[in-house]
Amino acid sequence: HALHAFADAHPSEAALADTRLIADTLRRHAFTPAEVQRRFKVSGAPTAGPFYIGRQIDHRARASAPPPRDATDVLIQLFLLGVSLPFYTVLEALGPATLEAAARLGLVGRFGAGDGGGG
């Protein structure tokens, strides 16, 4: 299982290594349809989503969300809800290798001056 940009039919070995690292991180932190549905209190068979639509979660209007409780919350806020999080929150939850891999793949990036990233 590998992720890559559709425009790049032959991803580099580095990009494949980055996707493997991210996939391992997602598995390690139980970022699965079943776990996400459990956290959103959505019953039924696990689905890839978008199961949170219609649950009165207007993520487009939210500049922030409650502080994440754990790494799975960080992943949900970043990749499902599109919430900006402080740099060090993500770094602490996911680790530098995963954060750097996600940045190289264009999945995350710095935003604003108050990200706490120091640069």
Order of alpha helices (4+ residues) and beta strands (2+ residues): alpha-alpha-alpha-alpha-alpha
